Amino acid sequence: MKTIQITAYRLASNSKVANALINAARNGKEVTVMLELRARFDEENNLDWKEKLELEGIKVLTGIPNKKVHAKLCVIKKRTGAKTIQYGFVSTGNINEKTAKLYGDYCLLTSNRDVIADINKVFNYLRRPKSDPAEMIKNCKSLLICPIDMRRNCCILSIWKSQKLRLVEKQRSLSK
């Protein structure tokens, strides 16, 4: 493994994930964590983790002015010979052992190039949050990015889905 980039909205006070990231950094891996400092009820805990992670040489990104970063993303880059292989992770969960006991989340681990390209676009923007988000995160093929295109694309998908359902219903009635 060469690099790990991960977003963390709400870390547990004794987070196994954060400790694994620290171990990776200690083992010479390049680790970047986007840590949301305004995660409701966890502000102090995340500030503590920010300090611990930075002391271990981890690059900590702290968000976008006047916005919360609620994404649950990770990209891992691994070098195999002359090739770099990337793995992407997208989740609805907070990567928090405490809240994982309360909620069921969906997770996707993938090597799909379109998904990974979109995740990399998000991390490129998070490294430069004062840049134009529409320019930095344009043309995502797999992820809906808020506030750039999520509302518009959800409406488009909703209309498409309702039209498809109407077509299916019409075909059912014709086949009866």
N, C-alpha and C positions, 0 to 999 in steps of 0.2 A: 504494500500500500504506500502511496506517495502523499496524497493529500485528502483531507476531509473538510467539507464545508457543510455546516448544519445550522438550521434556525432553531432557536429554543425560546418558546414563549413563556413557559412556566416550568422551572426546574424544581425537583424535590429538594428538600434541605440536605439529604444525604444521597444525592443522585448518582446512580450507577452509571448512567450515560455520561454525566460530566466527569466522573472519575475515569471512565474509559477514554474520554477525550484527553484528559491530563496524561494518562499512560501513553497514549499515542504520541503526544507532543514530547514526552520524555524519551520515547524511542525514536526520535528524529523525524517524525511525520509533521507535515505542515498542516496545522489545524486552524480553521476559522469558524467562529461561532457568532451568529447574529442573535444577540440576547436582548429581548424586549424588556426595557427597564420600567415600562408602564403597565405591566401585566397586573391587572386588578387583584389585590390582596397579596401579591407576591413581589411587590416592588423591592422591599428590603432584602428578601431572600435572593432575588436576582442581582441586586447590587453586591451582595456578599460573593456570589458566584463570579461576577465580573472581575472582582479583585483577585479571587483565587485563580481563575483561568489566566488572567494577564500575568500573574506572578510565575506561572508555569510556561510562559512564552507563547501562549495562544493569542492569536489576533481576535479581539472582541469588537464586533460592530454593534452599535447601539441604536440603530433605527433611523427613521426618516423624520425630519422635522414636521410636527403637527399631524403625524399619522402613527398608527400602531401597525406593527408587522406581525400578523397573526398566521403567517404561512408556516406549514410544517414540512420542511424540505431538507434533503441531504443529498450531496453528491460525493462519491468516493472515487478517487482516481488511483488506479493501480498500474504499475509498470511491469510488463511481461516482455522481456527481451527488448526489442525495438518498438513495441506497441504499447500504447496507453489505453487501458480499458477503463470505462466509466460505468458506475452503477448509480442509479438514481433512486431516491426514496421520497414518496409523497404520502402524507398521512392527514387524517382529520384529528389526530391526537396530539397532546402537548408534550409527548416524550417525558412523562412524569409518572414515576412509579406509584405515587400516592393517588393521583386522580385516575390512573388506569384501573384501579380497583372499583371505581364508581361508574365509568363510562365504557361503552364498547366503541371502538374506533375502526376505521378502514385504513389499511395500509397497502401501498403498492411499492414493491421492490422491482426495479426494471433495468434493463440495459438498452431500452428503446432510445434511439438517437434523438428523435423529436422531443421526447419528454426530457431527456438530459440536456438538450440544447436550451429548452425553455427554463429549466432549473438554473443553468449557467447564466442565462440572461438576467434572472432575478438576482443572483449573487453579484453579478457585475454591477447592477444598479445599486444594490445595498452597499457596495464598497464606495460608491459615489452618489450618495443620496441627494445632493443638491443639483444633480443633472436632471434633464427633462425626462420624466418617467415614460412618457409616450414614445420618445425616441429610443430610450434604452431597452424597453420591453416590448417593442413592436414586433409584429409578425410571429407571435407565439403560435405554435401549431397544436399543442396538446393541453396546455394549462390556460385557465381563465384567470387573468390577473386583475385584481381590484386595486385601484379605481379605474384602470385603463379601459378594460373591455368586458368585464364580468357582466354588468347589467345588460349591455347591448347583446352580448352573445347568449346570455340566459334567455332573453326575450326571443331571439332568433331560434334557439333550440326548442323553446316552448311552442312556438308557432309551428315549427317543422314537425314536432311530435304530435301535436293536435291534428295537423293535416294528414299525417301518416295514419293516425288512429281512425280518422273519418274514412280514409281510403280502405282500411282493413274492414271496418264496419260495412261499408258499401259492398265490398267483395263478399262478405259473409252473407249479406241479405240476397245478393245475386245467386249465390251457390245454394240457397235454401230452396 
